[in-house]
Amino acid sequence: MNVTETDLALPDGRTLHVYDTGAPARLTVLWHHGTPNLGAPPGPLRPLSETLGVRWISYDRPGYGSSTPLPDRTVGDAAECAAAVADALGVDRFAVMGHSGGCSPALATAALLPERVRAVAILAAVAPFEADAWFDGMAAASAASLRAAAEGRAAKEKYEAAAEFDPEVFTDADFAALNGSWSWLNDVVRPALGAVGLIDDDLSAVKPWGCDLAAITAPVLLVHGADDRMIPATHSEWLAKRIPGAELRLTPGDGHISVLDHAADALTWLAGQDSSASDATTGAR
């Protein structure tokens, strides 16, 4: 499965770096990447994608790679980016999938583009800042990073300038996934370290999203590791109570990265949500 990369010029003069595995396909899935990552479609899922007939499209969020930064962006701004990418690639309706920092943009896309989003599958989601006990259960380093964002851009930039990786944010299962089944993450994380997109992601996480979760009409699957130390499973539990018809799967023994070992099941679930989307002979995407 080859990936084509292009730079998409937006009407306001900004650029989005876009990825596309190409058509035809039974279902197009728009991937929302984590923080900090580049937006390449998830490599470990590509063999299954070919079996399921999935076409991946995605983009580097503003401030990552060659995508132009968008200071003070909201989570909801992702819907406009998603629509621009889909329009440019000739895609009408699509599913969305995301991990970690990409889950909020995926949900916002579904809430703001209900006529276009077929289904949503997200892993290790972050709840809106209004959620009860938002910081409870977070590893100290994860909480400190997001508390700095809550204090504003200057505090967040100061924090990131001195921040070092704290292994306590990950479980043994996380490290096993990073060194094994999901070692691909290293390829998209390393080029994104130090990007302004990381700061903008976290700043957007601690202010209003700019969308209404109750407006989501597509089927939604939330998968969360029960032992997640970076973003506790209580975040997905909060979301599941507020998104109409959402299904929650808590995976015992999993942390923030090892939950991705269930991404194949989530993708299979996505592909099964709308069989009418899967007629490649009609050109449906």
BALOBA-1460 file (C-alpha; in Angstrom, 3 decimals):
// residues 285
<rec num="1" residu="m" x="0.000" y="0.000" z="0.000"/>
<rec num="2" residu="n" x="1.774" y="3.111" z="-1.273"/>
<rec num="3" residu="v" x="1.245" y="6.533" z="0.275"/>
<rec num="4" residu="t" x="1.173" y="9.670" z="-1.870"/>
<rec num="5" residu="e" x="2.131" y="12.919" z="-0.127"/>
<rec num="6" residu="t" x="1.135" y="16.362" z="-1.380"/>
<rec num="7" residu="d" x="0.874" y="19.902" z="-0.063"/>
<rec num="8" residu="l" x="-2.660" y="21.284" z="-0.210"/>
<rec num="9" residu="a" x="-3.035" y="25.063" z="-0.558"/>
<rec num="10" residu="l" x="-5.946" y="26.413" z="1.490"/>
<rec num="11" residu="p" x="-7.990" y="29.490" z="0.528"/>
<rec num="12" residu="d" x="-6.469" y="31.545" z="3.359"/>
<rec num="13" residu="g" x="-2.925" y="30.916" z="2.070"/>
<rec num="14" residu="r" x="-2.002" y="28.190" z="4.536"/>
<rec num="15" residu="t" x="-0.801" y="24.734" z="3.525"/>
<rec num="16" residu="l" x="-1.708" y="21.269" z="4.786"/>
<rec num="17" residu="h" x="0.582" y="18.313" z="4.139"/>
<rec num="18" residu="v" x="-1.694" y="15.502" z="2.952"/>
<rec num="19" residu="y" x="-1.337" y="11.711" z="2.767"/>
<rec num="20" residu="d" x="-3.392" y="9.353" z="0.582"/>
<rec num="21" residu="t" x="-3.131" y="5.619" z="-0.054"/>
<rec num="22" residu="g" x="-5.320" y="5.979" z="-3.135"/>
<rec num="23" residu="a" x="-8.596" y="4.746" z="-4.563"/>
<rec num="24" residu="p" x="-10.635" y="2.720" z="-5.344"/>
<rec num="25" residu="a" x="-11.698" y="1.501" z="-1.924"/>
<rec num="26" residu="r" x="-14.704" y="0.088" z="-0.112"/>
<rec num="27" residu="l" x="-14.356" y="2.708" z="2.624"/>
<rec num="28" residu="t" x="-12.222" y="5.823" z="3.096"/>
<rec num="29" residu="v" x="-10.906" y="6.437" z="6.621"/>
<rec num="30" residu="l" x="-9.462" y="9.801" z="7.643"/>
<rec num="31" residu="w" x="-6.739" y="9.298" z="10.265"/>
<rec num="32" residu="h" x="-6.219" y="11.936" z="12.997"/>
<rec num="33" residu="h" x="-2.706" y="11.566" z="14.398"/>
<rec num="34" residu="g" x="-1.574" y="11.773" z="18.009"/>
<rec num="35" residu="t" x="0.530" y="14.372" z="19.844"/>
<rec num="36" residu="p" x="3.301" y="14.852" z="18.840"/>
<rec num="37" residu="n" x="3.150" y="12.904" z="15.560"/>
<rec num="38" residu="l" x="3.198" y="13.440" z="11.857"/>
<rec num="39" residu="g" x="0.021" y="12.440" z="10.087"/>
<rec num="40" residu="a" x="1.071" y="9.437" z="8.005"/>
<rec num="41" residu="p" x="-1.589" y="6.687" z="8.040"/>
<rec num="42" residu="p" x="-0.858" y="3.975" z="10.643"/>
<rec num="43" residu="g" x="1.660" y="1.574" z="9.142"/>
<rec num="44" residu="p" x="0.773" y="-1.456" z="11.295"/>
<rec num="45" residu="l" x="-2.819" y="-1.332" z="9.994"/>
<rec num="46" residu="r" x="-2.003" y="-1.165" z="6.300"/>
<rec num="47" residu="p" x="-1.990" y="-4.938" z="5.617"/>
<rec num="48" residu="l" x="-5.440" y="-5.257" z="7.208"/>
<rec num="49" residu="s" x="-6.531" y="-2.163" z="5.317"/>
<rec num="50" residu="e" x="-5.865" y="-3.917" z="2.025"/>
<rec num="51" residu="t" x="-7.937" y="-6.897" z="3.150"/>
<rec num="52" residu="l" x="-10.816" y="-4.676" z="4.243"/>
<rec num="53" residu="g" x="-10.600" y="-2.419" z="1.204"/>
<rec num="54" residu="v" x="-9.787" y="0.704" z="3.225"/>
<rec num="55" residu="r" x="-8.335" y="3.844" z="1.681"/>
<rec num="56" residu="w" x="-6.489" y="6.052" z="4.165"/>
<rec num="57" residu="i" x="-6.383" y="9.820" z="3.902"/>
<rec num="58" residu="s" x="-4.786" y="12.077" z="6.498"/>
<rec num="59" residu="y" x="-2.836" y="15.264" z="7.068"/>
<rec num="60" residu="d" x="-0.292" y="16.847" z="9.382"/>
<rec num="61" residu="r" x="-2.212" y="19.105" z="11.743"/>
<rec num="62" residu="p" x="-1.232" y="22.794" z="11.569"/>
<rec num="63" residu="g" x="2.211" y="23.294" z="13.063"/>
<rec num="64" residu="y" x="3.484" y="19.807" z="12.201"/>
<rec num="65" residu="g" x="5.710" y="18.963" z="9.252"/>
<rec num="66" residu="s" x="5.113" y="21.392" z="6.407"/>
<rec num="67" residu="s" x="1.556" y="22.233" z="7.505"/>
<rec num="68" residu="t" x="1.337" y="25.941" z="8.297"/>
<rec num="69" residu="p" x="0.840" y="26.707" z="11.995"/>
<rec num="70" residu="l" x="-2.536" y="28.080" z="13.045"/>
<rec num="71" residu="p" x="-2.046" y="29.878" z="16.377"/>
<rec num="72" residu="d" x="-4.975" y="29.689" z="18.793"/>
<rec num="73" residu="r" x="-6.674" y="26.954" z="16.790"/>
<rec num="74" residu="t" x="-9.469" y="25.031" z="18.462"/>
<rec num="75" residu="v" x="-10.164" y="21.319" z="18.374"/>
<rec num="76" residu="g" x="-13.133" y="22.115" z="16.162"/>
<rec num="77" residu="d" x="-10.907" y="23.663" z="13.492"/>
<rec num="78" residu="a" x="-9.965" y="20.107" z="12.539"/>
<rec num="79" residu="a" x="-13.329" y="19.706" z="10.820"/>
<rec num="80" residu="e" x="-12.481" y="22.450" z="8.336"/>
<rec num="81" residu="c" x="-9.116" y="20.809" z="7.642"/>
<rec num="82" residu="a" x="-10.765" y="17.411" z="7.208"/>
<rec num="83" residu="a" x="-13.323" y="18.806" z="4.782"/>
<rec num="84" residu="a" x="-10.622" y="20.555" z="2.747"/>
<rec num="85" residu="v" x="-8.577" y="17.360" z="2.487"/>
<rec num="86" residu="a" x="-11.570" y="15.216" z="1.558"/>
<rec num="87" residu="d" x="-12.752" y="17.738" z="-1.036"/>
<rec num="88" residu="a" x="-9.306" y="17.943" z="-2.613"/>
<rec num="89" residu="l" x="-9.132" y="14.149" z="-2.895"/>
<rec num="90" residu="g" x="-12.655" y="13.773" z="-4.254"/>
<rec num="91" residu="v" x="-14.046" y="12.054" z="-1.176"/>
<rec num="92" residu="d" x="-17.635" y="12.732" z="-0.158"/>
<rec num="93" residu="r" x="-18.264" y="10.592" z="2.931"/>
<rec num="94" residu="f" x="-15.657" y="8.949" z="5.122"/>
<rec num="95" residu="a" x="-15.027" y="7.372" z="8.518"/>
<rec num="96" residu="v" x="-12.632" y="8.884" z="11.041"/>
<rec num="97" residu="m" x="-10.137" y="7.216" z="13.339"/>
<rec num="98" residu="g" x="-7.666" y="8.655" z="15.827"/>
<rec num="99" residu="h" x="-5.328" y="7.958" z="18.705"/>
<rec num="100" residu="s" x="-4.570" y="10.077" z="21.781"/>
<rec num="101" residu="g" x="-4.320" y="13.735" z="20.719"/>
<rec num="102" residu="g" x="-6.056" y="12.831" z="17.468"/>
<rec num="103" residu="c" x="-9.228" y="11.615" z="19.160"/>
<rec num="104" residu="s" x="-10.586" y="15.079" z="19.947"/>
<rec num="105" residu="p" x="-10.184" y="16.269" z="16.316"/>
<rec num="106" residu="a" x="-11.859" y="13.052" z="15.149"/>
<rec num="107" residu="l" x="-14.864" y="13.666" z="17.400"/>
<rec num="108" residu="a" x="-15.048" y="17.324" z="16.367"/>
<rec num="109" residu="t" x="-15.016" y="16.303" z="12.714"/>
<rec num="110" residu="a" x="-17.967" y="13.980" z="13.347"/>
<rec num="111" residu="a" x="-19.842" y="16.640" z="15.312"/>
<rec num="112" residu="l" x="-19.349" y="19.417" z="12.766"/>
<rec num="113" residu="l" x="-19.634" y="17.329" z="9.591"/>
<rec num="114" residu="p" x="-22.443" y="14.894" z="10.478"/>
<rec num="115" residu="e" x="-23.535" y="14.579" z="6.860"/>
<rec num="116" residu="r" x="-20.068" y="13.346" z="5.823"/>
<rec num="117" residu="v" x="-18.767" y="11.178" z="8.682"/>
<rec num="118" residu="r" x="-19.947" y="7.565" z="8.523"/>
<rec num="119" residu="a" x="-18.436" y="6.248" z="11.767"/>
<rec num="120" residu="v" x="-15.809" y="7.060" z="14.409"/>
<rec num="121" residu="a" x="-13.247" y="4.813" z="16.114"/>
<rec num="122" residu="i" x="-10.852" y="6.378" z="18.622"/>
<rec num="123" residu="l" x="-8.280" y="4.993" z="21.043"/>
<rec num="124" residu="a" x="-7.084" y="6.662" z="24.285"/>
<rec num="125" residu="a" x="-9.276" y="9.732" z="23.957"/>
<rec num="126" residu="v" x="-8.936" y="13.013" z="25.818"/>
<rec num="127" residu="a" x="-12.176" y="14.450" z="27.221"/>
<rec num="128" residu="p" x="-13.019" y="18.166" z="27.082"/>
<rec num="129" residu="f" x="-11.433" y="20.226" z="29.859"/>
<rec num="130" residu="e" x="-14.861" y="20.673" z="31.431"/>
<rec num="131" residu="a" x="-14.910" y="16.985" z="32.397"/>
<rec num="132" residu="d" x="-14.960" y="16.176" z="36.097"/>
<rec num="133" residu="a" x="-11.586" y="15.494" z="37.781"/>
<rec num="134" residu="w" x="-9.798" y="15.938" z="34.453"/>
<rec num="135" residu="f" x="-6.286" y="15.535" z="35.895"/>
<rec num="136" residu="d" x="-7.089" y="12.677" z="38.279"/>
<rec num="137" residu="g" x="-5.090" y="9.535" z="37.606"/>
<rec num="138" residu="m" x="-2.603" y="11.159" z="35.220"/>
<rec num="139" residu="a" x="1.095" y="10.480" z="35.642"/>
<rec num="140" residu="a" x="2.840" y="13.502" z="37.134"/>
<rec num="141" residu="a" x="4.595" y="14.493" z="33.897"/>
<rec num="142" residu="s" x="1.417" y="14.290" z="31.823"/>
<rec num="143" residu="a" x="-0.506" y="16.386" z="34.333"/>
<rec num="144" residu="a" x="2.305" y="18.953" z="34.579"/>
<rec num="145" residu="s" x="2.437" y="19.365" z="30.807"/>
<rec num="146" residu="l" x="-1.299" y="19.974" z="30.526"/>
<rec num="147" residu="r" x="-1.426" y="22.205" z="33.611"/>
<rec num="148" residu="a" x="1.177" y="24.385" z="31.916"/>
<rec num="149" residu="a" x="-1.070" y="24.576" z="28.843"/>
<rec num="150" residu="a" x="-3.958" y="25.640" z="31.063"/>
<rec num="151" residu="e" x="-1.829" y="28.596" z="32.210"/>
<rec num="152" residu="g" x="-1.422" y="29.849" z="28.625"/>
<rec num="153" residu="r" x="1.022" y="29.812" z="25.729"/>
<rec num="154" residu="a" x="3.948" y="31.420" z="27.554"/>
<rec num="155" residu="a" x="3.788" y="28.888" z="30.400"/>
<rec num="156" residu="k" x="3.431" y="25.986" z="27.978"/>
<rec num="157" residu="e" x="6.388" y="27.129" z="25.860"/>
<rec num="158" residu="k" x="8.523" y="27.513" z="28.992"/>
<rec num="159" residu="y" x="7.539" y="24.049" z="30.159"/>
<rec num="160" residu="e" x="8.337" y="22.394" z="26.824"/>
<rec num="161" residu="a" x="11.713" y="24.133" z="26.594"/>
<rec num="162" residu="a" x="12.875" y="22.271" z="29.697"/>
<rec num="163" residu="a" x="10.757" y="19.113" z="29.504"/>
<rec num="164" residu="e" x="12.318" y="15.666" z="29.452"/>
<rec num="165" residu="f" x="10.634" y="12.341" z="28.832"/>
<rec num="166" residu="d" x="9.414" y="10.659" z="32.008"/>
<rec num="167" residu="p" x="9.123" y="6.871" z="31.570"/>
<rec num="168" residu="e" x="6.498" y="6.767" z="34.316"/>
<rec num="169" residu="v" x="3.869" y="7.915" z="31.799"/>
<rec num="170" residu="f" x="4.059" y="4.503" z="30.126"/>
<rec num="171" residu="t" x="3.417" y="0.995" z="31.403"/>
<rec num="172" residu="d" x="5.517" y="-2.077" z="30.667"/>
<rec num="173" residu="a" x="2.905" y="-3.015" z="28.063"/>
<rec num="174" residu="d" x="3.373" y="0.396" z="26.424"/>
<rec num="175" residu="f" x="7.124" y="-0.077" z="26.112"/>
<rec num="176" residu="a" x="6.595" y="-3.563" z="24.704"/>
<rec num="177" residu="a" x="4.290" y="-2.143" z="22.017"/>
<rec num="178" residu="l" x="6.732" y="0.678" z="21.212"/>
<rec num="179" residu="n" x="9.529" y="-1.824" z="20.778"/>
<rec num="180" residu="g" x="7.390" y="-4.330" z="18.917"/>
<rec num="181" residu="s" x="3.937" y="-4.190" z="17.357"/>
<rec num="182" residu="w" x="3.810" y="-0.375" z="17.226"/>
<rec num="183" residu="s" x="7.479" y="0.521" z="16.753"/>
<rec num="184" residu="w" x="6.218" y="2.416" z="13.679"/>
<rec num="185" residu="l" x="5.260" y="5.220" z="16.057"/>
<rec num="186" residu="n" x="8.922" y="6.124" z="16.412"/>
<rec num="187" residu="d" x="8.952" y="7.056" z="12.719"/>
<rec num="188" residu="v" x="6.185" y="9.634" z="13.137"/>
<rec num="189" residu="v" x="7.053" y="10.884" z="16.612"/>
<rec num="190" residu="r" x="10.733" y="11.739" z="16.144"/>
<rec num="191" residu="p" x="10.176" y="14.235" z="13.267"/>
<rec num="192" residu="a" x="7.399" y="15.909" z="15.274"/>
<rec num="193" residu="l" x="9.337" y="16.525" z="18.477"/>
<rec num="194" residu="g" x="9.752" y="20.233" z="19.112"/>
<rec num="195" residu="a" x="7.031" y="21.181" z="16.629"/>
<rec num="196" residu="v" x="4.806" y="24.120" z="17.493"/>
<rec num="197" residu="g" x="1.916" y="21.788" z="16.714"/>
<rec num="198" residu="l" x="2.515" y="20.043" z="20.049"/>
<rec num="199" residu="i" x="2.021" y="23.291" z="21.935"/>
<rec num="200" residu="d" x="-1.043" y="24.203" z="19.891"/>
<rec num="201" residu="d" x="-2.526" y="20.716" z="20.406"/>
<rec num="202" residu="d" x="-2.259" y="20.990" z="24.179"/>
<rec num="203" residu="l" x="-3.512" y="24.580" z="24.252"/>
<rec num="204" residu="s" x="-6.570" y="23.506" z="22.267"/>
<rec num="205" residu="a" x="-7.184" y="20.619" z="24.681"/>
<rec num="206" residu="v" x="-7.712" y="22.937" z="27.650"/>
<rec num="207" residu="k" x="-10.165" y="25.368" z="26.071"/>
<rec num="208" residu="p" x="-13.642" y="24.909" z="24.548"/>
<rec num="209" residu="w" x="-13.602" y="22.591" z="21.572"/>
<rec num="210" residu="g" x="-15.996" y="24.626" z="19.443"/>
<rec num="211" residu="c" x="-18.404" y="21.763" z="18.814"/>
<rec num="212" residu="d" x="-21.262" y="19.906" z="20.503"/>
<rec num="213" residu="l" x="-20.654" y="16.208" z="21.146"/>
<rec num="214" residu="a" x="-24.406" y="15.660" z="21.254"/>
<rec num="215" residu="a" x="-24.515" y="16.611" z="17.562"/>
<rec num="216" residu="i" x="-22.646" y="13.437" z="16.590"/>
<rec num="217" residu="t" x="-24.964" y="11.134" z="14.650"/>
<rec num="218" residu="a" x="-22.424" y="8.567" z="13.418"/>
<rec num="219" residu="p" x="-21.705" y="5.348" z="15.348"/>
<rec num="220" residu="v" x="-18.810" y="5.890" z="17.778"/>
<rec num="221" residu="l" x="-16.410" y="3.356" z="19.310"/>
<rec num="222" residu="l" x="-14.141" y="4.420" z="22.170"/>
<rec num="223" residu="v" x="-11.285" y="2.086" z="23.128"/>
<rec num="224" residu="h" x="-9.168" y="2.876" z="26.175"/>
<rec num="225" residu="g" x="-6.499" y="1.027" z="28.133"/>
<rec num="226" residu="a" x="-7.650" y="0.486" z="31.694"/>
<rec num="227" residu="d" x="-4.095" y="1.141" z="32.952"/>
<rec num="228" residu="d" x="-3.438" y="4.280" z="30.867"/>
<rec num="229" residu="r" x="-1.240" y="6.658" z="32.874"/>
<rec num="230" residu="m" x="-1.015" y="9.449" z="30.320"/>
<rec num="231" residu="i" x="-4.753" y="9.945" z="29.757"/>
<rec num="232" residu="p" x="-6.789" y="7.917" z="32.266"/>
<rec num="233" residu="a" x="-9.673" y="5.767" z="31.075"/>
<rec num="234" residu="t" x="-12.062" y="8.044" z="32.975"/>
<rec num="235" residu="h" x="-11.790" y="10.413" z="30.001"/>
<rec num="236" residu="s" x="-13.350" y="7.893" z="27.624"/>
<rec num="237" residu="e" x="-15.894" y="6.939" z="30.269"/>
<rec num="238" residu="w" x="-16.962" y="10.599" z="30.460"/>
<rec num="239" residu="l" x="-17.201" y="10.833" z="26.680"/>
<rec num="240" residu="a" x="-19.199" y="7.618" z="26.371"/>
<rec num="241" residu="k" x="-21.906" y="9.053" z="28.628"/>
<rec num="242" residu="r" x="-22.298" y="12.158" z="26.479"/>
<rec num="243" residu="i" x="-21.999" y="10.910" z="22.898"/>
<rec num="244" residu="p" x="-25.293" y="9.465" z="21.671"/>
<rec num="245" residu="g" x="-25.085" y="5.684" z="21.303"/>
<rec num="246" residu="a" x="-21.320" y="5.497" z="21.862"/>
<rec num="247" residu="e" x="-19.764" y="2.105" z="22.602"/>
<rec num="248" residu="l" x="-16.957" y="1.962" z="25.181"/>
<rec num="249" residu="r" x="-14.371" y="-0.824" z="25.311"/>
<rec num="250" residu="l" x="-11.947" y="-0.766" z="28.245"/>
<rec num="251" residu="t" x="-8.996" y="-3.081" z="27.667"/>
<rec num="252" residu="p" x="-7.502" y="-4.543" z="30.877"/>
<rec num="253" residu="g" x="-3.722" y="-4.385" z="31.213"/>
<rec num="254" residu="d" x="-3.279" y="-1.798" z="28.474"/>
<rec num="255" residu="g" x="-1.710" y="1.646" z="28.705"/>
<rec num="256" residu="h" x="-1.623" y="4.609" z="26.362"/>
<rec num="257" residu="i" x="0.358" y="2.882" z="23.583"/>
<rec num="258" residu="s" x="-0.458" y="-0.798" z="24.016"/>
<rec num="259" residu="v" x="-4.145" y="0.012" z="23.518"/>
<rec num="260" residu="l" x="-3.172" y="0.319" z="19.853"/>
<rec num="261" residu="d" x="-2.890" y="-3.462" z="19.784"/>
<rec num="262" residu="h" x="-6.693" y="-3.251" z="19.571"/>
<rec num="263" residu="a" x="-6.631" y="-0.833" z="16.644"/>
<rec num="264" residu="a" x="-7.104" y="-3.658" z="14.132"/>
<rec num="265" residu="d" x="-10.344" y="-4.643" z="15.865"/>
<rec num="266" residu="a" x="-11.414" y="-0.988" z="15.836"/>
<rec num="267" residu="l" x="-10.699" y="-0.697" z="12.116"/>
<rec num="268" residu="t" x="-12.653" y="-3.889" z="11.439"/>
<rec num="269" residu="w" x="-15.527" y="-2.409" z="13.443"/>
<rec num="270" residu="l" x="-15.356" y="0.775" z="11.334"/>
<rec num="271" residu="a" x="-15.478" y="-1.191" z="8.099"/>
<rec num="272" residu="g" x="-18.548" y="-3.044" z="9.289"/>
<rec num="273" residu="q" x="-20.612" y="-0.017" z="10.273"/>
<rec num="274" residu="d" x="-21.867" y="0.935" z="6.832"/>
<rec num="275" residu="s" x="-21.814" y="-1.837" z="4.274"/>
<rec num="276" residu="s" x="-23.535" y="0.459" z="1.786"/>
<rec num="277" residu="a" x="-20.279" y="2.455" z="1.751"/>
<rec num="278" residu="s" x="-18.371" y="-0.491" z="0.396"/>
<rec num="279" residu="d" x="-19.422" y="-0.822" z="-3.238"/>
<rec num="280" residu="a" x="-16.242" y="-0.023" z="-5.125"/>
<rec num="281" residu="t" x="-17.956" y="-0.754" z="-8.429"/>
<rec num="282" residu="t" x="-20.209" y="2.269" z="-8.012"/>
<rec num="283" residu="g" x="-17.273" y="4.517" z="-7.243"/>
<rec num="284" residu="a" x="-18.529" y="5.155" z="-3.700"/>
<rec num="285" residu="r" x="-15.781" y="6.315" z="-1.347"/>
